[in-house]
């Protein structure tokens, strides 16, 4: 019986934190891989026009976005309320569209360049003259695949 007897109180082993850093880094890596980061901040306000026929864009990574509309409320004191063109994160003119399209093409792989689509997100109250100017510049730089962003009509 002496073999199974207690020889004093034993201490509880300390909580090991060695594997905690591995778990934290695994979670961090998981969220970095699965999270989509917003590439550009919208500096213009736009209410998309309604459309009767709507199709989804197949590959959003092959799209270049041009936003047209009045500046956001916090920028109206600086830029006014007239419609502006936003390329990436800054306001630009129609003269800058060629450089923007060239940079977007260079960022795509050689095989995907032919499938690049230009998406125009314009406010429904924007004058058609601005849209026509944008289309003329896109035509000059051979960006002929154009998609107009719209919302599905409620009817």
N, C-alpha and C positions, 0 to 999 in steps of 0.2 A: 503494500500500500504506500509505502514511502516514495515510491517511484512517481506516483501521480499527484503528489501533494504540491501545494503552492509554495514557492520560495519567495515570498514578498510580492509586492505589487509591481506590475510591469507598466511602463509608460505607453501612452498612445503615440504611434509614430506621427511625425510632423506632416502637415499637408504639403505635398510637393507641387511646386508651380513650374516645373521644368517643361511640361508639355503645354502649358497655357499659351506660351508665345507661338507655338506651332498652330494652335487652334485659332488664335487671333489673326495670324497671317493667312491661314486658309480662308477665313471669312472675308478678310480684306481683299484677297485675290478673287474670290467668288463675286463679290459686289463690283469690283472693278471690271470684270469680264462681262457681267450681265447688265450693267447700267448703260443706258444711252445718254450721253451728255449732249446738251443742247449746244449746237455749234454757233448759232448767231442769236443775238438778242433783237427782237422786233422793235424797231424805233418808229415805225409807222403804224397808224391805226387803220384797219380795213375791215369792212363788213363785206363778206364775199357775196357776189350776186347769186341769184337762184338759177338753176339749170334743170331742164327736163330730163336730159340724158347725162348721167354721171358715170365715169369709169375711174377706178383706182389706179394709181401709178404703180407699175409692177415693181420696179427697183428704185427706191428713194435715194440710194447711194449714187445713182447715175444722174441725179437731177441737180440743176443749178437754179437757185431761187432768186427772183427779182421781185421785190415788194414795192408797191406803189400806193401812196395814200398820204393823208395829212400826218404831220409828225405827232408823236404821242404827246399827251397833255404836259408832261414835264419838260418837253423840248419845244413847245410852241412859243414860248417867250423868246427863245434864241433863234428859231428857224421860221416862225410864222405859221400860218394855217394853210398855206397853199400846198397842194400835193407834191411830194418829193419821191425820188427814186432811191431805194435802199439796196445796195449790193454788199453782201456780207454784213459787216457791222457798222457801215458808214453811209452817209448820204452822198450820192454821186450824181453826175449828169449823164446824158445819153452818150457823150463822147467817151466815157469810161467803160462802156459796155463791152467794147472789143477787147480791151485788156482783161476785163473780168472773165469773159468767155475763154480767152486764151489761157488764163491761169487755171480755170476750172478743167479745161481739156488736159492740161499738163498734169494735173493731180490724179487723173484717171489712168488706168492701164491702157496700153495700146489697143488691146482687143475690145475694151469697153467704150472707147471714144466715139465710135460710130453710133452707139446706143444712148448717148447723152441727150437728155431732154431739158429744155429750159421751161421752168414753171413760173408763170407770172401770177402773183397774188396781188390783185388790184382791188381797191375799194370800189363799191358799186357806183359811187358818185364821181369817180375820176373821169375827166374828159377823155374822149376817145383819141384826141390829138396826141396825148402823152403816150398812149399805148401804141399808136401808129409809129411814132418816133422810135420807140423801143423796138418794134418789129422791123423797121427799116435798118436799124443798126445790127440787129441779129441776122438779117438777110445779108448784110455786107460781110459779116464774119462767118457765113455759111452755117449758122446755127438754125436749121430749118425745122427741127422738131420742137414745137412749142405747145405747152399745155397751159390752159387757163384754169386756175383754181376756182372752184365754185361749190356751193352747197346744194344739196338736193332739194327740189321744191317740195313744199308740204302738201301739195294737191295729190 
